[in-house]
Amino acid sequence: MKANIALKTGCLALSISAAHTVAEEQSLTRKIIEPAYGLWSIAATSKKSQFKSVDNQLRATPLIFGGYGPVFIEANRFGYNFYRDGTYFSSLIGNLRSHSSLSKDEIESSDVLNAYNLKERKRSLEVGIQVGRRFNSGWVGRIALLQDVSSTHKDQEAEVTVYRRDSFKPLSNLNSIRLLTTLGLQAQSQELNDYYYGVDKKELENANQKSYQADSGWSAELELIATYDFSWQSAGTKDWAVYTGLRHYQFSDTVSNSPIVESGLVQQYFVGLGHYF
């Protein structure tokens, strides 16, 4: 009898302990997840390189359009708002510059670029400050100044950007589609452009090739992202989304005149699936 009581007591204690462990794990999971907000997703991205004879790049990329706690994240940009009053805002920002990069594999895959002794053009991490204003027309404008902190191109870029969000319903039996439209103009310093698009004497393989020094310049940006929210259940909460979009950069002549560049246009396309937090 005493053995049965002891066995039952032990089983009860073990069950209570297991329940506490599960509850603690769930509480810890909530604490980790709850600061996240917005759309967190995986996207298939395609990039048409501006460098000569480089194949299009297709890859899977995690993309976040939201944030985590006080930090906001917009694809390759992140930041912290230290002032907001509903009309004006100011932020500390970081930006991962990847659209101008050129990897060793891309150099080796290109017959044209292999004629040089090129070094790779690495992605750079830029940080800076932005100020912005919301307008009654629905547009939001912002100005930013960024400085490379990754010791890559070691210089600055300034930009002016405007964007807006619109909704439209193409079919009555479908949910609305949200469209983000972004227009931007960036000014790149001479050192930034020369790092990515210049060719110095050390990179020349033969006497018929000429070195090239890029100057300061500009680029224009167009971004369009269409998002459709849905639920896996017919009457469920629409906490999932699919989206598709494009991002184009058109660079000025100092970039398009580079001997290693095919065009001043960088084209990126993407389609993704994500969950709202």
C-alpha positions in Angstrom: 0.0 0.0 0.0 2.8 2.4 1.0 4.6 1.5 -2.2 1.6 2.4 -4.3 1.1 5.7 -2.5 4.8 6.5 -3.1 4.6 5.5 -6.7 1.5 7.7 -7.3 3.0 10.6 -5.4 6.2 10.3 -7.6 4.1 10.2 -10.8 2.1 13.3 -9.7 5.3 15.2 -8.8 6.8 14.2 -12.2 3.6 15.4 -14.0 3.6 18.7 -12.1 7.3 19.2 -12.9 6.7 18.4 -16.6 3.8 20.8 -16.7 5.9 23.6 -15.1 8.7 22.9 -17.6 6.3 23.2 -20.6 4.7 26.3 -19.2 8.2 27.9 -18.6 9.2 27.0 -22.2 6.0 28.5 -23.6 6.5 31.6 -21.5 10.1 31.9 -22.8 9.0 31.4 -26.4 6.4 34.1 -26.0 9.0 36.5 -24.6 11.2 35.8 -27.5 8.5 36.1 -30.2 6.3 38.9 -28.8 8.7 41.8 -29.5 8.5 40.8 -33.2 6.0 42.6 -35.4 5.1 43.1 -39.1 5.7 40.6 -41.9 8.5 38.1 -41.6 9.1 36.1 -44.8 11.3 34.1 -47.1 11.6 35.4 -50.7 13.0 34.1 -53.9 15.0 36.9 -55.4 16.5 37.4 -58.9 19.1 40.0 -59.6 20.3 41.0 -63.1 23.8 42.1 -62.6 25.1 45.3 -64.2 28.6 43.8 -64.6 29.6 42.3 -68.0 28.7 38.6 -68.7 27.6 37.9 -65.2 24.7 35.4 -65.0 21.5 36.4 -63.2 21.5 35.5 -59.6 18.6 33.5 -58.0 18.6 32.9 -54.3 16.4 32.4 -51.3 16.5 35.4 -48.9 14.9 36.1 -45.5 13.1 39.5 -45.7 11.4 41.4 -42.8 9.0 44.2 -43.2 8.4 45.1 -39.6 10.7 45.0 -36.7 11.8 43.6 -33.4 11.1 45.6 -30.2 12.3 49.2 -30.8 14.2 48.3 -34.0 12.4 48.6 -37.4 13.5 46.5 -40.3 12.8 47.2 -44.0 14.4 44.4 -46.0 18.1 45.5 -46.2 17.6 48.5 -43.9 17.1 48.7 -40.2 17.0 51.5 -37.6 15.7 53.1 -34.4 13.3 56.0 -34.3 14.4 58.4 -31.6 11.7 61.0 -32.5 8.2 60.7 -33.8 5.2 63.1 -33.4 2.9 61.8 -36.1 4.2 64.2 -38.8 7.9 64.3 -38.4 10.3 61.6 -37.5 14.1 61.1 -37.0 16.0 57.8 -37.0 19.3 56.2 -36.6 19.7 53.7 -39.5 21.8 51.0 -40.9 21.9 49.8 -44.5 23.4 46.7 -46.1 24.6 47.7 -49.6 24.5 44.6 -51.7 23.2 45.6 -55.2 26.6 46.9 -56.3 28.6 44.0 -55.0 30.6 41.6 -57.2 31.8 38.2 -55.8 34.7 36.1 -56.7 32.4 33.4 -58.1 30.7 36.0 -60.4 34.1 37.2 -61.6 35.3 33.7 -62.4 32.0 32.9 -64.2 32.4 35.9 -66.6 34.6 35.6 -69.7 34.9 39.4 -69.9 35.8 40.0 -66.2 38.3 37.1 -66.3 40.4 39.1 -68.7 41.2 41.3 -65.7 42.7 40.5 -62.4 39.8 41.9 -60.5 39.3 41.9 -56.8 35.8 41.2 -55.5 33.6 44.2 -54.7 32.2 43.4 -51.3 28.9 44.3 -49.7 29.2 47.2 -47.3 27.5 48.1 -44.0 26.5 51.8 -43.9 25.1 53.6 -40.9 23.7 57.1 -40.5 20.8 59.3 -39.7 17.5 60.0 -41.5 14.8 62.6 -41.0 11.4 62.5 -42.6 7.9 63.9 -42.9 4.4 62.6 -43.5 2.3 64.6 -46.0 -1.5 64.9 -46.2 -1.4 63.5 -49.8 -0.3 60.1 -48.5 3.3 60.4 -49.4 6.1 60.1 -46.9 9.4 61.9 -47.6 12.8 61.2 -46.0 16.4 62.4 -46.3 19.3 60.2 -45.2 23.1 60.5 -44.9 25.0 57.2 -44.7 28.7 56.4 -43.9 30.4 53.1 -44.6 31.5 51.5 -41.2 32.7 48.2 -42.7 35.9 49.6 -44.2 34.7 48.6 -47.6 34.3 51.7 -49.8 35.0 54.0 -46.7 32.9 56.9 -47.9 29.4 58.4 -47.9 26.1 58.3 -49.7 23.2 60.7 -49.4 19.6 60.0 -50.5 16.2 61.6 -50.8 13.2 59.1 -50.9 9.5 59.4 -51.1 7.0 56.5 -50.7 3.3 55.8 -50.3 1.0 52.9 -49.6 -2.2 52.3 -51.6 -4.9 49.6 -51.7 -7.0 48.3 -54.6 -9.4 45.4 -55.1 -9.1 44.0 -58.6 -11.9 41.4 -58.1 -14.9 41.5 -55.7 -14.3 38.0 -54.4 -10.7 38.7 -53.4 -9.1 40.7 -50.6 -7.5 44.0 -51.3 -4.0 44.2 -52.6 -1.7 46.7 -51.0 0.9 48.5 -53.1 4.0 50.1 -51.8 5.6 52.6 -54.2 9.0 54.1 -53.5 11.0 56.7 -55.5 14.5 57.7 -54.6 17.5 59.6 -55.7 21.0 58.9 -54.2 24.3 60.7 -54.5 27.4 58.6 -54.3 30.8 59.8 -53.4 33.9 59.3 -55.7 35.4 56.7 -53.4 32.2 54.7 -53.3 31.8 54.6 -57.0 35.5 54.0 -57.7 35.6 51.0 -55.2 32.7 49.2 -57.0 33.2 50.4 -60.6 36.8 51.6 -61.0 39.7 49.5 -62.4 43.2 50.2 -61.0 46.5 49.3 -62.6 46.9 46.3 -60.3 43.8 44.7 -61.8 45.0 44.9 -65.4 46.2 41.7 -67.1 47.7 43.1 -70.3 48.8 46.4 -71.9 45.7 46.7 -74.1 43.5 47.2 -71.1 43.1 50.7 -69.6 42.6 51.6 -66.0 39.4 53.5 -65.1 38.7 55.8 -62.2 35.0 56.4 -61.5 33.8 59.8 -60.3 31.1 60.9 -57.9 27.6 60.3 -59.3 24.0 59.6 -58.7 21.4 56.8 -59.0 17.6 56.8 -59.3 15.6 54.1 -57.5 12.2 52.7 -58.2 10.6 50.1 -55.9 7.1 48.5 -56.2 5.8 45.8 -53.8 2.3 44.3 -54.1 1.1 42.4 -51.0 -1.9 40.1 -50.6 -3.0 39.0 -47.1 -4.8 35.7 -46.6 -5.6 32.9 -44.1 -5.1 29.2 -44.6 -8.7 28.7 -43.1 -11.7 30.2 -44.8 -12.8 32.2 -41.7 -9.4 32.5 -40.0 -7.3 35.6 -39.3 -5.4 36.9 -42.3 -2.0 36.6 -40.7 -0.2 35.3 -43.8 0.8 37.2 -46.9 2.2 36.7 -50.4 4.0 39.5 -52.2 5.9 40.2 -55.3 8.0 43.2 -56.2 10.8 44.9 -58.1 13.6 47.2 -57.3 15.5 49.1 -60.0 18.6 51.3 -59.7 19.7 53.5 -62.6 23.2 54.8 -62.2 24.7 57.8 -63.9 27.4 57.8 -66.7 30.4 57.5 -64.4 29.1 53.9 -63.6 27.8 52.9 -67.1 31.1 54.1 -68.7 33.2 51.6 -66.6 34.9 48.9 -68.8 33.6 46.2 -66.4 29.9 47.4 -66.5 27.4 46.2 -69.1 24.7 48.8 -68.0 24.0 51.4 -65.4 20.8 49.6 -64.6 20.5 47.1 -61.7 17.3 45.0 -61.8 16.0 43.0 -58.8 12.8 41.0 -58.7 11.4 39.0 -55.8 8.4 36.9 -54.7 7.8 35.8 -51.1 5.6 34.2 -48.5 5.5 35.4 -44.9 3.7 35.5 -41.6 2.5 38.5 -39.6 3.5 38.8 -35.9 
